[in-house]
Amino acid sequence: MREYIDHLGYVPRTAVWETTLACNLNCLHCGSRAGRKRKSELNTQEAFAMIRELAELGCRRICLSGGEPLLRKDWPRLVEEIAKHGMIPTMITNGQKFTREVARTAKDAGLYTFGVSIDGLEHTHEFIRGPGTRTRVFDAWENAAAAGLQYTAITHVNSMNLFQFPDVHEQLVDAGVMAWQVQIGRPSGNMMDNDHMVIRPRDLLVLVPMLADLIHKGGTRVIASDSIGYFGPHEELLRKQGHLRLPFFAGCMAGCRVIGIESDGWIKGCLSLPSRMDGRDDFLEGNIRDRSLKDIWHDPDAFAYNRRFTPSMLEGFCAECEYGRICRGGCRWTVSTAGGGIDNPYCHYRVIQEEKARLKKASGAGLKAASAFLAAALAAAGCQKAQQGEFPYDSGINDAGSDSGKKMDSGQSEECTMEYSDPDSSIEDAGRRDSGCFAECATDCPTDCMTDCNTECNMDYCDYCMDNPTSSSFY
């Protein structure tokens, strides 16, 4: 699918700019290890020059990120400069300093929308970010609404919040959040020190159908980031919420349509890619203090992992996969933190195929007996909707590759209380307590209790298309 990128042309339509590494929080999953500003961050005039170069290169939107962008005193001037050059200014903030006055200043400067990070229900969010931080997020949204600003939410999926998404979704709808981007938390930065929070590949069998259900429910646009999905039963539905409008994932756009800028001028294809904070420099393409952004962007040797991609670069499962030429191994950030080569374990299609192979191996009398046990256990718990040999909801195992998988009986509305997790994990237990989920997992369950903790079993996914007014909110 590199031909598709070549046809589009290498234009940095979206820039995500770490305006400062300074931050007023110390989040457990922060991929940047934010806290202190870098030694020599771009000053205002250098920033203005970079903004002008981005406009000349054809950039359409610039997202001010961090660290915490509101800690940079000249942030209103940066917003004004972006708007003056005909680009859309957006912002990602932790929401702790977004007062009524800040909201009015942002509106007057021309900020189009701003996103605030939300990490689950109250106990979970504050375990990750600190006491009182979640209340201030909702205050920030109220302040934005009062100023006439549009606002969004961003969540990193981890083992603490995985089962809380239906509850969080309901709260975001009530708060008037217009869009919600969900992405997988990966072991980089601070999360390398908290790798117990990283979800397992098989958790995609819970996450993807859950997101599909929330998209169907509506109320706020749920956007699965490029780290989630790839050619499973809900692929078209997930991709239609994003900015390319293709019915499938066409591969990572880092260094092709997206550019990441660190606060001291270093350029990457995507701001999320590992860099010096992770002890790596293989994704750094140059510094705008040494040569122009135009020269860096048009360097024939730059961003080679995408611009020079060939199928021979794929390894393992990805090398044999029929979709490998199209997705090119998925999100480069995810692949880069999962191992050495391009062999992505966090691929929905791959997880489904591996699970089908595991179930096939376990087929026969043993599986039938275990399935009967599962059905009895669910019935005893008051969750009478598991059918022998089926997953409790459409995880994609029954019919990978289409949306025609088996669904639960639509007349069954009682909530499922089984868990797909390790019951001894105190971190995961903390998150499940927030969702009010305490049920035990049936022993030797052939599906590993692959049922959502707090979502109704009678999900009915549908595939529909809407306009996407929020595409500029996220890259």
LUMZA-78040 format. One record per residue (C-alpha): x, y, z; residue in three letters; chain. Coordinates in Angstrom, 3 decimals. Layout:
<atoms>
> X, Y, Z, ALA, A
...
</atoms>
This chain:
<atoms>
> 0.000, 0.000, 0.000, MET, A
> 3.023, 2.263, -0.193, ARG, A
> 1.803, 3.108, -3.687, GLU, A
> -1.187, 4.820, -2.057, TYR, A
> 1.104, 7.053, 0.000, ILE, A
> 3.278, 7.785, -3.014, ASP, A
> 0.140, 8.797, -4.907, HIS, A
> -0.993, 11.138, -2.116, LEU, A
> 2.438, 12.681, -1.900, GLY, A
> 4.595, 13.410, 1.127, TYR, A
> 2.871, 16.425, 2.681, VAL, A
> 2.804, 17.002, 6.474, PRO, A
> -0.923, 17.698, 6.664, ARG, A
> -0.904, 17.274, 10.456, THR, A
> 1.844, 18.395, 12.822, ALA, A
> 1.866, 17.357, 16.484, VAL, A
> 4.184, 19.709, 18.345, TRP, A
> 5.588, 19.153, 21.820, GLU, A
> 5.721, 22.865, 22.649, THR, A
> 7.401, 22.137, 25.993, THR, A
> 8.347, 19.087, 28.024, LEU, A
> 7.468, 20.917, 31.246, ALA, A
> 4.439, 19.434, 33.017, CYS, A
> 2.577, 19.933, 36.275, ASN, A
> 1.763, 16.208, 36.576, LEU, A
> 3.792, 12.991, 36.641, ASN, A
> 1.477, 10.425, 35.029, CYS, A
> 2.312, 6.737, 35.327, LEU, A
> 1.917, 6.137, 31.579, HIS, A
> 3.581, 9.284, 30.202, CYS, A
> 5.497, 8.241, 27.100, GLY, A
> 7.577, 11.449, 27.185, SER, A
> 8.608, 11.289, 30.857, ARG, A
> 7.405, 14.888, 30.980, ALA, A
> 8.086, 17.115, 33.985, GLY, A
> 11.024, 19.427, 33.388, ARG, A
> 11.389, 21.484, 30.235, LYS, A
> 14.166, 20.528, 27.858, ARG, A
> 17.421, 22.459, 28.214, LYS, A
> 17.018, 24.564, 25.076, SER, A
> 13.430, 24.703, 23.853, GLU, A
> 12.455, 26.745, 20.804, LEU, A
> 11.889, 30.387, 21.631, ASN, A
> 8.960, 32.370, 20.277, THR, A
> 10.709, 33.619, 17.139, GLN, A
> 12.072, 30.162, 16.312, GLU, A
> 8.573, 28.777, 16.820, ALA, A
> 7.094, 31.400, 14.481, PHE, A
> 9.659, 30.535, 11.801, ALA, A
> 8.778, 26.839, 12.113, MET, A
> 5.051, 27.614, 11.834, ILE, A
> 5.704, 29.528, 8.623, ARG, A
> 7.683, 26.593, 7.202, GLU, A
> 4.896, 24.167, 8.070, LEU, A
> 2.421, 26.375, 6.211, ALA, A
> 4.723, 26.464, 3.167, GLU, A
> 4.972, 22.653, 3.230, LEU, A
> 1.169, 22.361, 3.035, GLY, A
> 0.347, 21.655, 6.686, CYS, A
> -3.348, 22.037, 7.513, ARG, A
> -3.472, 21.619, 11.273, ARG, A
> -1.034, 21.943, 14.161, ILE, A
> -1.744, 20.340, 17.528, CYS, A
> 0.011, 21.967, 20.492, LEU, A
> 1.010, 19.202, 22.878, SER, A
> 3.532, 18.622, 25.636, GLY, A
> 4.318, 18.137, 28.443, GLY, A
> 1.631, 20.640, 29.319, GLU, A
> 1.332, 23.319, 26.600, PRO, A
> -0.388, 25.790, 28.941, LEU, A
> 2.863, 26.038, 30.919, LEU, A
> 4.431, 27.793, 27.944, ARG, A
> 3.687, 31.502, 28.466, LYS, A
> 3.513, 32.386, 24.778, ASP, A
> 0.936, 29.699, 23.882, TRP, A
> -1.759, 32.254, 22.882, PRO, A
> 0.698, 33.868, 20.450, ARG, A
> 1.483, 30.435, 18.965, LEU, A
> -2.243, 29.779, 18.445, VAL, A
> -2.672, 33.180, 16.781, GLU, A
> 0.318, 32.610, 14.496, GLU, A
> -0.974, 29.214, 13.370, ILE, A
> -4.405, 30.658, 12.582, ALA, A
> -2.843, 33.660, 10.815, LYS, A
> -1.125, 31.299, 8.372, HIS, A
> -4.388, 29.560, 7.505, GLY, A
> -3.881, 26.408, 9.563, MET, A
> -6.127, 24.945, 12.252, ILE, A
> -4.724, 25.260, 15.804, PRO, A
> -5.700, 22.532, 18.295, THR, A
> -4.352, 21.567, 21.703, MET, A
> -3.966, 18.521, 23.965, ILE, A
> -3.803, 19.378, 27.676, THR, A
> -4.214, 17.656, 31.027, ASN, A
> -6.919, 20.210, 31.853, GLY, A
> -5.532, 21.211, 35.231, GLN, A
> -4.982, 24.877, 34.319, LYS, A
> -7.858, 25.387, 31.883, PHE, A
> -9.720, 28.065, 33.833, THR, A
> -12.525, 30.332, 32.572, ARG, A
> -9.941, 33.012, 31.799, GLU, A
> -7.737, 30.547, 29.881, VAL, A
> -10.768, 29.320, 27.943, ALA, A
> -11.665, 32.894, 26.878, ARG, A
> -8.048, 33.581, 25.902, THR, A
> -7.930, 30.380, 23.824, ALA, A
> -11.173, 31.264, 22.061, LYS, A
> -10.013, 34.809, 21.294, ASP, A
> -6.656, 33.529, 19.984, ALA, A
> -8.437, 31.260, 17.504, GLY, A
> -8.095, 27.791, 19.061, LEU, A
> -10.374, 25.438, 17.127, TYR, A
> -10.700, 22.699, 19.719, THR, A
> -8.797, 21.196, 22.621, PHE, A
> -8.544, 17.659, 23.918, GLY, A
> -8.174, 16.634, 27.545, VAL, A
> -6.731, 13.336, 28.728, SER, A
> -9.075, 11.126, 30.745, ILE, A
> -7.811, 7.828, 32.136, ASP, A
> -10.922, 6.079, 33.426, GLY, A
> -13.301, 6.500, 36.316, LEU, A
> -12.321, 8.648, 39.275, GLU, A
> -10.266, 6.174, 41.319, HIS, A
> -8.340, 4.978, 38.261, THR, A
> -7.725, 8.426, 36.753, HIS, A
> -6.438, 9.786, 40.046, GLU, A
> -4.318, 6.703, 40.721, PHE, A
> -2.560, 7.461, 37.421, ILE, A
> -2.493, 11.291, 37.611, ARG, A
> -3.016, 12.364, 41.220, GLY, A
> -5.788, 13.483, 43.627, PRO, A
> -8.305, 15.989, 42.326, GLY, A
> -7.140, 15.767, 38.717, THR, A
> -10.341, 14.238, 37.323, ARG, A
> -12.617, 16.908, 38.795, THR, A
> -10.488, 19.578, 37.156, ARG, A
> -10.864, 17.821, 33.776, VAL, A
> -14.644, 18.192, 33.923, PHE, A
> -14.220, 21.775, 35.157, ASP, A
> -12.061, 22.445, 32.080, ALA, A
> -14.819, 21.199, 29.795, TRP, A
> -17.378, 23.389, 31.566, GLU, A
> -15.095, 26.381, 31.141, ASN, A
> -14.653, 25.580, 27.452, ALA, A
> -18.393, 25.306, 26.935, ALA, A
> -18.912, 28.677, 28.607, ALA, A
> -16.377, 30.230, 26.214, ALA, A
> -17.941, 28.599, 23.152, GLY, A
> -15.012, 26.221, 22.541, LEU, A
> -15.340, 22.674, 21.223, GLN, A
> -13.673, 20.024, 23.365, TYR, A
> -12.646, 16.381, 23.072, THR, A
> -11.189, 13.566, 25.196, ALA, A
> -8.213, 11.244, 24.787, ILE, A
> -7.709, 7.954, 26.651, THR, A
> -4.822, 5.495, 26.778, HIS, A
> -6.107, 1.931, 27.185, VAL, A
> -4.438, 0.082, 30.042, ASN, A
> -5.142, -2.845, 32.335, SER, A
> -6.792, -0.570, 34.900, MET, A
> -9.357, 1.115, 32.663, ASN, A
> -10.115, -1.521, 30.002, LEU, A
> -13.443, -2.515, 31.545, PHE, A
> -14.511, 1.052, 32.361, GLN, A
> -15.059, 2.367, 28.839, PHE, A
> -18.871, 1.999, 28.766, PRO, A
> -19.167, 3.978, 32.031, ASP, A
> -16.652, 6.600, 30.901, VAL, A
> -18.480, 6.918, 27.572, HIS, A
> -21.717, 7.706, 29.359, GLU, A
> -20.018, 10.396, 31.440, GLN, A
> -18.383, 11.970, 28.383, LEU, A
> -21.724, 12.122, 26.585, VAL, A
> -23.271, 13.835, 29.600, ASP, A
> -20.367, 16.327, 29.643, ALA, A
> -20.940, 17.272, 25.994, GLY, A
> -17.609, 15.910, 24.728, VAL, A
> -17.849, 15.915, 20.928, MET, A
> -15.221, 13.244, 20.205, ALA, A
> -13.197, 10.681, 22.137, TRP, A
> -9.945, 9.236, 20.829, GLN, A
> -8.839, 5.894, 22.261, VAL, A
> -5.310, 4.552, 21.879, GLN, A
> -3.332, 1.679, 23.350, ILE, A
> -0.876, 2.599, 26.099, GLY, A
> 2.542, 1.222, 25.132, ARG, A
> 5.665, 0.578, 27.221, PRO, A
> 7.598, 3.753, 26.531, SER, A
> 8.588, 6.548, 28.870, GLY, A
> 7.089, 6.184, 32.349, ASN, A
> 5.014, 3.216, 31.243, MET, A
> 8.228, 1.247, 30.803, MET, A
> 8.450, 1.456, 34.598, ASP, A
> 4.803, 0.423, 34.944, ASN, A
> 4.549, -2.312, 32.341, ASP, A
> 1.969, -4.140, 34.477, HIS, A
> -0.455, -1.550, 33.075, MET, A
> 0.119, -2.596, 29.450, VAL, A
> -2.782, -4.597, 28.035, ILE, A
> -2.134, -7.972, 26.403, ARG, A
> -2.751, -8.584, 22.715, PRO, A
> -5.715, -10.850, 23.508, ARG, A
> -7.408, -7.951, 25.303, ASP, A
> -8.198, -6.679, 21.806, LEU, A
> -10.909, -9.349, 21.724, LEU, A
> -12.644, -7.297, 24.416, VAL, A
> -11.556, -3.799, 23.411, LEU, A
> -12.449, -3.752, 19.715, VAL, A
> -16.047, -5.050, 20.020, PRO, A
> -16.529, -2.725, 22.983, MET, A
> -15.470, 0.296, 20.919, LEU, A
> -17.692, -0.843, 18.061, ALA, A
> -20.639, -0.946, 20.450, ASP, A
> -19.872, 2.536, 21.777, LEU, A
> -19.627, 3.892, 18.228, ILE, A
> -23.057, 2.413, 17.573, HIS, A
> -24.490, 3.987, 20.747, LYS, A
> -23.459, 7.456, 19.608, GLY, A
> -23.638, 10.596, 21.708, GLY, A
> -19.976, 11.341, 21.098, THR, A
> -17.763, 10.250, 18.226, ARG, A
> -15.509, 7.388, 19.362, VAL, A
> -12.295, 7.345, 17.341, ILE, A
> -9.990, 4.331, 17.450, ALA, A
> -6.448, 5.576, 16.903, SER, A
> -4.078, 3.963, 14.420, ASP, A
> -2.810, 1.690, 17.207, SER, A
> -6.139, -0.210, 17.296, ILE, A
> -7.675, -2.579, 14.772, GLY, A
> -6.543, -3.960, 11.407, TYR, A
> -8.807, -6.195, 9.339, PHE, A
> -10.980, -7.700, 12.051, GLY, A
> -14.791, -7.856, 11.903, PRO, A
> -15.233, -4.178, 12.892, HIS, A
> -12.443, -2.700, 10.787, GLU, A
> -14.649, -0.665, 8.453, GLU, A
> -16.651, 0.786, 11.338, LEU, A
> -13.499, 1.788, 13.245, LEU, A
> -11.813, 3.389, 10.247, ARG, A
> -14.868, 5.404, 9.193, LYS, A
> -14.551, 7.425, 12.384, GLN, A
> -11.023, 8.548, 11.493, GLY, A
> -9.631, 11.209, 9.199, HIS, A
> -8.754, 9.228, 6.040, LEU, A
> -12.278, 7.862, 5.520, ARG, A
> -10.950, 4.610, 4.035, LEU, A
> -12.816, 1.421, 5.012, PRO, A
> -9.567, -0.221, 6.141, PHE, A
> -6.212, 0.694, 7.683, PHE, A
> -3.806, 1.809, 4.953, ALA, A
> -0.673, 1.831, 7.081, GLY, A
> 1.232, 4.248, 9.273, CYS, A
> 1.403, 7.816, 7.925, MET, A
> 4.332, 8.983, 10.090, ALA, A
> 6.757, 10.955, 7.962, GLY, A
> 4.337, 10.855, 5.034, CYS, A
> 1.256, 12.829, 6.072, ARG, A
> 2.127, 13.396, 9.752, VAL, A
> 5.103, 15.078, 11.413, ILE, A
> 6.155, 15.189, 15.071, GLY, A
> 8.191, 18.057, 16.542, ILE, A
> 10.010, 17.957, 19.860, GLU, A
> 10.290, 21.134, 21.916, SER, A
> 13.973, 21.685, 21.136, ASP, A
> 13.532, 21.318, 17.379, GLY, A
> 14.105, 17.626, 16.722, TRP, A
> 11.875, 16.160, 14.000, ILE, A
> 10.198, 12.731, 13.992, LYS, A
> 7.577, 11.178, 11.743, GLY, A
> 5.187, 10.988, 14.702, CYS, A
> 5.558, 12.571, 18.143, LEU, A
> 4.676, 9.254, 19.821, SER, A
> 7.688, 7.449, 18.362, LEU, A
> 10.450, 6.667, 20.879, PRO, A
> 13.361, 9.079, 21.087, SER, A
> 16.080, 10.229, 23.487, ARG, A
> 13.767, 9.940, 26.502, MET, A
> 13.763, 6.194, 25.762, ASP, A
> 17.473, 6.101, 24.995, GLY, A
> 16.882, 5.944, 21.234, ARG, A
> 17.647, 8.231, 18.309, ASP, A
> 16.768, 5.994, 15.332, ASP, A
> 13.527, 7.913, 14.645, PHE, A
> 15.096, 11.393, 14.798, LEU, A
> 15.472, 12.895, 11.317, GLU, A
> 17.266, 16.159, 12.128, GLY, A
> 16.946, 19.429, 14.014, ASN, A
> 15.508, 22.633, 12.559, ILE, A
> 18.322, 24.585, 14.230, ARG, A
> 20.807, 22.764, 12.012, ASP, A
> 18.898, 22.863, 8.726, ARG, A
> 15.505, 23.997, 7.513, SER, A
> 12.355, 21.991, 8.112, LEU, A
> 11.890, 21.893, 4.340, LYS, A
> 15.309, 20.249, 3.879, ASP, A
> 14.594, 17.698, 6.602, ILE, A
> 11.166, 16.839, 5.191, TRP, A
> 12.387, 16.447, 1.614, HIS, A
> 15.572, 14.545, 2.507, ASP, A
> 15.473, 11.361, 0.362, PRO, A
> 16.877, 9.337, 3.268, ASP, A
> 14.382, 10.592, 5.870, ALA, A
> 11.496, 8.567, 7.338, PHE, A
> 12.797, 5.477, 5.521, ALA, A
> 10.776, 3.063, 7.681, TYR, A
> 7.644, 4.254, 5.822, ASN, A
> 8.807, 5.986, 2.652, ARG, A
> 11.087, 3.108, 1.652, ARG, A
> 8.925, 0.300, 2.955, PHE, A
> 8.983, -3.020, 1.128, THR, A
> 7.190, -6.236, 2.144, PRO, A
> 10.589, -7.846, 2.769, SER, A
> 10.826, -5.691, 5.912, MET, A
> 7.939, -7.616, 7.510, LEU, A
> 8.738, -10.431, 9.936, GLU, A
> 6.954, -13.295, 11.700, GLY, A
> 3.172, -13.358, 11.385, PHE, A
> 3.159, -10.047, 9.480, CYS, A
> 5.434, -11.492, 6.777, ALA, A
> 2.945, -14.288, 6.076, GLU, A
> -0.223, -12.215, 6.494, CYS, A
> -2.357, -11.571, 3.418, GLU, A
> -2.871, -7.969, 4.585, TYR, A
> 0.798, -7.239, 5.315, GLY, A
> 1.412, -5.271, 2.125, ARG, A
> -1.535, -3.009, 2.960, ILE, A
> -1.134, -2.252, 6.679, CYS, A
> 2.700, -2.520, 6.634, ARG, A
> 2.653, -3.908, 10.165, GLY, A
> 0.301, -1.316, 11.627, GLY, A
> 1.154, 1.622, 13.880, CYS, A
> 4.922, 2.170, 13.883, ARG, A
> 4.868, 3.333, 17.504, TRP, A
> 3.167, 0.104, 18.592, THR, A
> 5.562, -2.059, 16.574, VAL, A
> 8.627, -0.190, 17.834, SER, A
> 7.727, -0.908, 21.470, THR, A
> 6.702, -4.541, 20.879, ALA, A
> 10.069, -5.918, 19.787, GLY, A
> 12.845, -5.552, 17.273, GLY, A
> 11.312, -6.081, 13.837, GLY, A
> 8.022, -5.343, 12.074, ILE, A
> 5.938, -8.114, 13.617, ASP, A
> 2.969, -6.556, 15.393, ASN, A
> 1.327, -8.686, 18.134, PRO, A
> -1.329, -5.965, 18.688, TYR, A
> -3.203, -6.685, 15.460, CYS, A
> -6.869, -7.596, 15.795, HIS, A
> -6.817, -9.914, 12.784, TYR, A
> -3.728, -11.698, 14.111, ARG, A
> -5.168, -12.132, 17.607, VAL, A
> -8.374, -13.576, 16.135, ILE, A
> -6.448, -16.035, 13.947, GLN, A
> -4.282, -17.145, 16.860, GLU, A
> -7.307, -17.573, 19.103, GLU, A
> -9.134, -19.599, 16.446, LYS, A
> -6.069, -21.823, 16.124, ALA, A
> -5.935, -22.272, 19.890, ARG, A
> -9.610, -23.202, 20.068, LEU, A
> -9.250, -25.587, 17.151, LYS, A
> -6.393, -27.314, 18.938, LYS, A
> -8.558, -27.600, 22.038, ALA, A
> -11.550, -28.929, 20.064, SER, A
> -13.190, -32.260, 20.715, GLY, A
> -14.605, -33.756, 23.861, ALA, A
> -12.539, -31.517, 26.128, GLY, A
> -13.850, -28.329, 24.547, LEU, A
> -17.442, -29.572, 24.549, LYS, A
> -17.219, -30.426, 28.243, ALA, A
> -15.639, -27.086, 29.073, ALA, A
> -18.261, -25.227, 27.028, SER, A
> -21.038, -27.012, 28.876, ALA, A
> -19.367, -26.058, 32.153, PHE, A
> -19.186, -22.419, 31.054, LEU, A
> -22.864, -22.360, 30.085, ALA, A
> -23.828, -23.814, 33.448, ALA, A
> -21.629, -21.343, 35.316, ALA, A
> -23.119, -18.381, 33.465, LEU, A
> -26.645, -19.597, 34.027, ALA, A
> -25.953, -19.996, 37.720, ALA, A
> -24.694, -16.430, 37.826, ALA, A
> -27.881, -15.139, 36.188, GLY, A
> -26.169, -14.443, 32.862, CYS, A
> -28.143, -16.895, 30.711, GLN, A
> -26.957, -16.141, 27.242, LYS, A
> -23.841, -18.158, 26.494, ALA, A
> -24.422, -20.726, 23.807, GLN, A
> -22.227, -23.786, 23.575, GLN, A
> -19.000, -23.034, 21.689, GLY, A
> -19.703, -19.313, 21.257, GLU, A
> -18.132, -16.266, 22.815, PHE, A
> -20.529, -14.250, 25.013, PRO, A
> -20.549, -11.393, 22.510, TYR, A
> -19.240, -10.760, 19.052, ASP, A
> -15.495, -10.729, 19.675, SER, A
> -14.892, -11.742, 16.088, GLY, A
> -13.829, -15.315, 16.838, ILE, A
> -16.915, -16.850, 15.263, ASN, A
> -16.555, -15.090, 11.931, ASP, A
> -13.323, -13.142, 11.573, ALA, A
> -13.190, -10.815, 8.607, GLY, A
> -16.833, -9.729, 8.461, SER, A
> -19.550, -8.197, 10.617, ASP, A
> -21.737, -11.290, 10.291, SER, A
> -20.475, -13.056, 13.406, GLY, A
> -22.965, -14.620, 15.814, LYS, A
> -24.657, -12.242, 18.235, LYS, A
> -26.428, -12.835, 21.503, MET, A
> -30.179, -13.215, 21.630, ASP, A
> -31.568, -9.654, 21.479, SER, A
> -34.082, -10.493, 24.173, GLY, A
> -31.371, -11.073, 26.746, GLN, A
> -30.636, -7.775, 28.459, SER, A
> -29.054, -8.802, 31.753, GLU, A
> -25.490, -7.586, 32.206, GLU, A
> -22.636, -10.060, 31.951, CYS, A
> -20.467, -10.103, 35.056, THR, A
> -17.613, -12.381, 33.981, MET, A
> -14.109, -10.960, 33.685, GLU, A
> -11.344, -11.291, 31.140, TYR, A
> -8.341, -10.580, 33.295, SER, A
> -5.996, -12.034, 35.866, ASP, A
> -7.996, -12.111, 39.114, PRO, A
> -4.875, -11.717, 41.255, ASP, A
> -3.778, -8.434, 39.634, SER, A
> -4.202, -5.667, 42.189, SER, A
> -3.819, -3.012, 39.484, ILE, A
> -6.588, -4.514, 37.361, GLU, A
> -8.729, -5.101, 40.445, ASP, A
> -8.448, -1.397, 41.317, ALA, A
> -9.859, -0.510, 37.924, GLY, A
> -12.646, -3.068, 38.118, ARG, A
> -13.729, -1.776, 41.508, ARG, A
> -14.461, 1.533, 39.830, ASP, A
> -16.786, -0.292, 37.440, SER, A
> -18.501, -2.194, 40.257, GLY, A
> -17.393, -5.559, 38.876, CYS, A
> -16.471, -8.244, 41.409, PHE, A
> -17.538, -11.521, 39.768, ALA, A
> -15.287, -14.581, 39.774, GLU, A
> -14.093, -16.186, 36.559, CYS, A
> -15.254, -19.749, 35.887, ALA, A
> -12.425, -22.248, 36.293, THR, A
> -11.088, -23.770, 33.063, ASP, A
> -13.356, -21.618, 30.957, CYS, A
> -12.501, -22.448, 27.317, PRO, A
> -12.906, -18.829, 26.303, THR, A
> -10.786, -17.527, 29.185, ASP, A
> -13.828, -15.643, 30.440, CYS, A
> -13.690, -13.339, 27.466, MET, A
> -16.718, -11.269, 28.460, THR, A
> -16.923, -7.571, 29.121, ASP, A
> -17.337, -6.705, 32.778, CYS, A
> -19.833, -3.917, 32.524, ASN, A
> -21.502, -4.032, 29.111, THR, A
> -24.816, -5.628, 28.199, GLU, A
> -24.605, -8.937, 26.372, CYS, A
> -27.198, -8.047, 23.756, ASN, A
> -24.898, -5.839, 21.705, MET, A
> -26.029, -5.195, 18.174, ASP, A
> -23.278, -3.627, 16.115, TYR, A
> -24.132, -1.721, 12.967, CYS, A
> -22.049, -0.192, 10.237, ASP, A
> -22.940, 3.367, 9.294, TYR, A
> -21.299, 6.472, 7.893, CYS, A
> -21.388, 9.995, 9.306, MET, A
> -19.748, 13.288, 8.527, ASP, A
> -16.561, 13.842, 10.479, ASN, A
> -16.398, 17.438, 11.725, PRO, A
> -13.853, 16.470, 14.398, THR, A
> -11.189, 14.983, 12.159, SER, A
> -8.870, 17.894, 12.830, SER, A
> -9.045, 17.248, 16.572, SER, A
> -6.642, 14.346, 16.353, PHE, A
> -3.852, 13.366, 14.050, TYR, A
</atoms>
